[in-house]
């Protein structure tokens, strides 16, 4: 039980950091704007934010106490991925206030499970691959193919899935983006093809 409580505390710390420091209200406004229109988005965003915060905290504690500490980490991870995906789709922005706590959560959980080296290598590989691609495009073409938020997110996901699966995860996310961009008949759907961070978030549960 003591170890489970430590998992819960680490998970809640990551959640609190993300919700307090990050643009959570802006993400909620983006979701409401897409679903219900701009007027409701402005008036209900704060309520939705509080609901998500308390719901995520309650789900984390419940999972940790009833299913074990690692389940609390997974609930928090999925919550942050949902927030990041909605933010990327709405505003094309992956805030460091969310990606860095996610990375810290992955590394912290690996310390508790005794597998920190695997998580560290996964984070270095995931972030390193996208940083290398970003640098190559910047040097050769003078454009930023992706933002630093994508790099930090890939590093965080590498900490969760390890070095062997992060390459598959990045490949699956790229395939999903290409599929939406070139195959989807609806222009509104095709524009989501460029939101690579959102695609990483969507495919991650498969590899967890």
LOROZA-204671 format. One record per residue: residue number from 1; x, y, z of N, C-alpha, C in turn. Coordinates in steps of 0.02 Angstrom, whole numbers. Each point is the difference from the previous one (the first is absolute). Layout:
LOROZA-204671
NODE     k       nX       nY       nZ      caX      caY      caZ       cX       cY       cZ
NODE   NUM        X        Y        Z        X        Y        Z        X        Y        Z
...
This chain:
LOROZA-204671
NODE     k       nX       nY       nZ      caX      caY      caZ       cX       cY       cZ
NODE     1       41      -60        0      -41       60        0       43       63        0
NODE     2       58       -3       35       43       58        3       24       20      -70
NODE     3       21      -50      -39       24       14      -68      -57       28      -42
NODE     4      -60      -27        7      -57       26      -37      -12       73       16
NODE     5        6       19       63      -10       69       20       53       46      -32
NODE     6       60      -25       -5       53       40      -33      -17       11      -73
NODE     7      -22      -53      -33      -22        6      -70      -56       52       -6
NODE     8      -48       -2       45      -56       47       -3       25       72       11
NODE     9       45        9       48       25       67       14       38       27      -60
NODE    10       42      -42      -31       37       22      -60      -48       18      -56
NODE    11      -52      -41       -9      -49       13      -53      -38       65       13
NODE    12      -23       10       61      -37       60       17       45       63       -6
NODE    13       64       -8       15       46       57       -7        6       21      -73
NODE    14        4      -49      -45        4       15      -72      -65       34      -23
NODE    15      -57      -26       23      -64       29      -18       -6       72       25
NODE    16       18       11       63       -6       67       28       44       49      -36
NODE    17       61      -20      -16       46       44      -37      -29       19      -67
NODE    18      -28      -50      -36      -27       13      -66      -61       46        3
NODE    19      -45      -14       47      -62       40        3       13       71       26
NODE    20       46        7       46       12       66       29       41       44      -47
NODE    21       53      -28      -29       45       40      -41      -20        3      -74
NODE    22      -36      -50      -23      -16       -4      -71      -63       38      -20
NODE    23      -11        9      -65      -58       36      -26      -62      -44       -4
NODE    24      -21      -26       58      -54      -49        1      -66       30      -23
NODE    25      -14       62       20      -62       32      -20       -2       10      -76
NODE    26       57       15      -29        3        9      -73      -15      -65      -36
NODE    27       26      -55       26      -15      -65      -30      -74      -17        5
NODE    28      -29       14       58      -72      -13        9      -41       44      -48
NODE    29       22       61       -9      -35       45      -46        3      -26      -71
NODE    30       57      -29      -19        6      -27      -67      -47      -59      -12
NODE    31       -6      -43       51      -46      -57       -6      -72       24       -5
NODE    32      -19       46       43      -69       25       -1      -15       38      -63
NODE    33       49       37      -25      -11       38      -62      -14      -46      -58
NODE    34       37      -56       -4      -10      -47      -54      -67      -37        6
NODE    35      -20      -14       62      -60      -40       10      -64       40        3
NODE    36        3       59       33      -62       37       15        0       72      -23
NODE    37       56       25      -26        0       69      -24       39       47       45
NODE    38       20       59      -26       43       46       38      -34       31       61
NODE    39      -65       13       -4      -33       32       57        2      -44       62
NODE    40      -18      -64       -8        2      -46       56       71      -11       23
NODE    41       48        0      -47       70      -10       18       24       52       49
NODE    42      -19       62      -12       22       54       45      -31       -5       69
NODE    43      -62      -21        4      -36        1       64        9      -64       41
NODE    44       15      -55      -33        2      -64       36       71      -29        7
NODE    45       50       32      -25       67      -28        0       26      -12       71
NODE    46      -12       49       45       24       -7       69      -34      -58       36
NODE    47      -64       -9      -12      -36      -56       31       27      -66      -24
NODE    48       11       -5      -66       27      -62      -28       70      -14       27
NODE    49       40       52        8       67       -9       27       -1      -29       70
NODE    50      -43       28       44       -5      -26       68      -25      -72        0
NODE    51      -47      -15      -44      -26      -68       -3       54      -50      -21
NODE    52       40       19      -50       53      -44      -22       52       -9       55
NODE    53       18       54       33       51       -3       53      -21      -46       56
NODE    54      -60       11       27      -23      -42       56      -13      -72      -22
NODE    55      -26       -8      -61      -13      -67      -25       64      -39      -10
NODE    56       51       33      -28       65      -33      -11       33      -19       66
NODE    57       -3       46       49       29      -15       65      -35      -58       34
NODE    58      -67        0       -3      -38      -54       32       14      -67      -35
NODE    59        3        1      -67       14      -62      -36       70      -26       15
NODE    60       48       45        8       68      -20       16        3      -34       68
NODE    61      -31       31       50        0      -29       67      -37      -67        1
NODE    62      -57       -3      -32      -40      -62       -2       40      -56      -33
NODE    63       32       15      -57       38      -52      -35       59      -23       43
NODE    64       34       47       32       57      -18       40      -18      -43       60
NODE    65      -55       15       33      -19      -37       60      -31      -67      -16
NODE    66      -34       -5      -57      -36      -62      -15       35      -45      -51
NODE    67       40       29      -44       32      -39      -52       76       -2        6
NODE    68       27       39       47       72        2        9       30       65      -24
NODE    69       58       17       28       32       64      -15       13       14      -74
NODE    70       25      -49      -39       11       13      -71      -63       21      -38
NODE    71      -58      -22       23      -62       20      -32      -13       74        9
NODE    72       19       27       58       -6       72       11       43       39      -49
NODE    73       59      -26      -14       44       32      -49      -31       -1      -69
NODE    74      -30      -56      -19      -31       -6      -66      -59       46       -7
NODE    75      -40        7       52      -58       45       -3       24       72      -10
NODE    76       51       20       38       27       67       -7       30       10      -69
NODE    77       36      -50      -25       29        4      -67      -54       10      -53
NODE    78      -53      -39        4      -54        6      -49      -35       67        6
NODE    79       -7       26       60      -31       66       10       42       54      -34
NODE    80       66       -1       11       44       49      -31        1       -7      -76
NODE    81       -3      -62      -24       -1      -11      -73      -64       29      -30
NODE    82      -56       -9       35      -63       28      -24        3       76       -3
NODE    83       29       30       51        7       73        1       46       24      -56
NODE    84       56      -36      -10       47       20      -52      -30       -8      -70
NODE    85      -37      -55      -10      -31      -11      -65      -51       55      -16
NODE    86      -41       17       49      -50       53      -12       33       67      -12
NODE    87       55       13       35       36       63       -9       32        3      -69
NODE    88       29      -55      -22       33       -1      -65      -50        7      -57
NODE    89      -57      -33        7      -51        4      -52      -33       69       -2
NODE    90       -9       31       57      -34       65        3       46       58      -15
NODE    91       61       -2       26       44       59       -3       69      -14      -29
NODE    92       13      -63      -21       66      -19      -25       55       18       50
NODE    93       -9      -20       62       45       18       53        5      -57       50
NODE    94       61      -21       16       13      -50       51       40       34       56
NODE    95      -34       24       51       34       40       51       51      -40       40
NODE    96       57       32       14       50      -31       42      -27      -14       70
NODE    97      -48       40       21      -30      -10       66      -36      -67        6
NODE    98      -13      -32      -57      -32      -66        0       48      -54      -21
NODE    99       43       13      -49       46      -52      -24       54      -16       51
NODE   100       26       51       34       53      -12       49      -27      -39       61
NODE   101      -59       17       29      -26      -43       53      -12      -72      -23
NODE   102      -21       -8      -63      -10      -68      -26       66      -38       -2
NODE   103       53       34      -22       67      -30       -1       22      -17       71
NODE   104       -9       47       47       19      -12       69      -39      -58       30
NODE   105      -64       -6      -19      -41      -56       24       28      -67      -25
NODE   106       17       -2      -64       27      -62      -28       65      -20       33
NODE   107       44       48       10       64      -15       32       -9      -17       74
NODE   108      -45       36       34      -12      -14       70      -30      -69       10
NODE   109      -46      -19      -42      -30      -67        5       52      -54      -13
NODE   110       48       14      -45       51      -49      -15       48       -9       59
NODE   111       11       53       38       41       -6       61      -35      -45       50
NODE   112      -65        9        8      -37      -41       48       -3      -73      -22
NODE   113       -1      -12      -65       -4      -69      -25       69      -31       -8
NODE   114       53       39       11       68      -26       -6       24       -8      -71
NODE   115      -28       37      -47       19       -7      -71       15       68      -31
NODE   116       39       41       36       12       68      -22       43        3      -63
NODE   117       47      -47       -8       44        2      -59      -40       -8      -64
NODE   118      -48      -47        1      -42      -10      -59      -40       64      -17
NODE   119      -28       31       52      -38       61      -11       44       57      -25
NODE   120       60        6       27       46       53      -21       21       -9      -72
NODE   121       15      -62      -20       19      -14      -69      -60       14      -47
NODE   122      -59      -19       22      -60       13      -41      -12       74      -10
NODE   123        9       38       54      -10       73       -5       53       31      -45
NODE   124       62      -22        6       54       28      -41      -11      -17      -74
NODE   125      -22      -61      -14      -12      -20      -69      -59       36      -30
NODE   126      -56        2       37      -60       33      -27       11       73      -13
NODE   127       27       36       50       14       70      -10       55       12      -50
NODE   128       51      -43        1       57        9      -45      -18       -7      -73
NODE   129      -43      -48      -16      -20      -11      -70      -36       61      -27
NODE   130      -49       26       37      -37       58      -24       43       64        0
NODE   131       44        6       49       45       58        0       46       -2      -60
NODE   132       24      -59      -18       43       -7      -59      -38       18      -64
NODE   133      -61      -24       -6      -40       17      -59      -14       75       -3
NODE   134      -16       29       57      -13       72        2       62       39      -21
NODE   135       58      -21       24       62       35      -17       17       -7      -74
NODE   136       -9      -60      -27       15      -12      -71      -43       44      -45
NODE   137      -66        2       14      -44       43      -40       19       74        8
NODE   138       19       19       60       17       70       12       64       20      -37
NODE   139       49      -45       -3       63       14      -33       -7       -3      -76
NODE   140      -34      -52      -25       -3      -11      -72      -53       42      -35
NODE   141      -56       12       34      -56       35      -33      -18       66       34
NODE   142       29       13       58      -14       63       33      -69        5       31
NODE   143      -31      -58       13      -67        0       29        0      -47       61
NODE   144      -45       14       47       -8      -44       58      -53      -52      -17
NODE   145       21      -61      -11      -47      -53      -18      -47      -16       58
NODE   146       22       12       60      -41      -12       59       25       44       57
NODE   147      -43       10       49       19       42       56       37      -39       53
NODE   148       29       36       47       35      -33       55      -49      -39       45
NODE   149      -64       19       -1      -49      -37       38       -4      -73      -22
NODE   150        5      -11      -66        0      -69      -26       61      -39       26
NODE   151       57       35        3       61      -33       24       -7      -21       73
NODE   152      -25       46       42       -9      -16       71      -52      -55        9
NODE   153      -53        2      -40      -51      -52        6       28      -68      -19
NODE   154       40       -3      -54       30      -63      -20       47      -27       54
NODE   155       37       45       32       44      -20       55      -42      -29       57
NODE   156      -55       33       17      -42      -24       55      -29      -68      -16
NODE   157      -24       -9      -61      -29      -64      -19       53      -55       -2
NODE   158       61       18      -20       54      -48        1       15      -25       71
NODE   159       -8       44       49       10      -20       70      -53      -51       21
NODE   160      -59        3      -29      -53      -46       19        6      -67      -37
NODE   161       14        2      -64       -2      -63      -40       69      -31      -10
NODE   162       54       37       13       67      -28       -6       28        9      -70
NODE   163       65      -15       -7       35       13      -64      -21      -46      -57
NODE   164      -26      -59       17      -17      -47      -54      -67       17      -32
NODE   165      -45       29       37      -66       14      -28      -10       72      -23
NODE   166       44       45       20      -12       70      -19        5       10      -75
NODE   167       44      -37      -33        4        6      -73      -64      -22      -34
NODE   168      -29      -55       24      -63      -23      -27      -56       51       14
NODE   169        2       29       59      -50       50       18        4       61      -47
NODE   170       60       25      -12        8       58      -44      -21      -17      -71
NODE   171       17      -61      -22      -20      -21      -67      -76       -6       -7
NODE   172      -32      -27       52      -73       -6       -2      -33       69       -1
NODE   173       27       47       39      -27       67        1        8       34      -68
NODE   174       57      -10      -32       11       29      -66      -48      -29      -52
NODE   175      -11      -66        4      -47      -32      -47      -71       26       10
NODE   176      -19       10       62      -67       26       14       -7       71      -28
NODE   177       51       41        8       -2       68      -27       -6        0      -76
NODE   178       40      -42      -33       -3       -4      -73      -68      -25      -24
NODE   179      -27      -48       36      -66      -27      -19      -53       54        3
NODE   180       -1       39       53      -50       53        6       11       55      -51
NODE   181       62       15      -14       15       56      -45      -15      -16      -73
NODE   182       13      -61      -21       -6      -17      -71      -61      -41      -18
NODE   183      -28      -36       48      -55      -46      -15      -67       29       20
NODE   184       -3       34       57      -65       25       24      -31       48      -50
NODE   185      -63       -9      -19      -31       43      -50      -18       69       27
NODE   186      -10        4       64      -22       63       31       61       44       13
NODE   187       -2       61      -27       56       46        9       11       16       74
NODE   188      -55        3       39        6       13       71       39      -55       35
NODE   189       -7      -62      -23       37      -55       29       72        0      -26
NODE   190       10       15      -64       67       -2      -29       47       48       35
NODE   191      -25       56       24       45       49       32       29      -27       66
NODE   192      -31      -52       28       26      -30       61       63      -41      -15
NODE   193       14      -13      -64       58      -39      -17       65       32       21
NODE   194        2       66       10       62       33       19       10        2       76
NODE   195      -49      -22       37        4        2       74       35      -63       24
NODE   196       66       -4       -9       37      -61       15       -3      -17       74
NODE   197        1       51       42       -4      -13       72      -65      -36       18
NODE   198      -55       21      -30      -64      -32       14        1      -73      -21
NODE   199       32      -14      -57        4      -69      -24       43      -43       47
NODE   200       53       28       27       40      -36       50      -43      -17       61
NODE   201      -40       48       21      -43      -11       58      -52      -55      -13
NODE   202      -27       -2      -61      -52      -48      -17       26      -72       -1
NODE   203       61       -9      -27       25      -69       -8       35      -26       63
NODE   204       17       44       47       38      -20       59      -35      -55       41
NODE   205      -66        3       13      -31      -53       40       11      -70      -29
NODE   206       10       -6      -65       13      -66      -29       66      -28       27
NODE   207       49       44        8       66      -22       20        9       -3       76
NODE   208      -44       33       37        3       -6       73      -22      -70       22
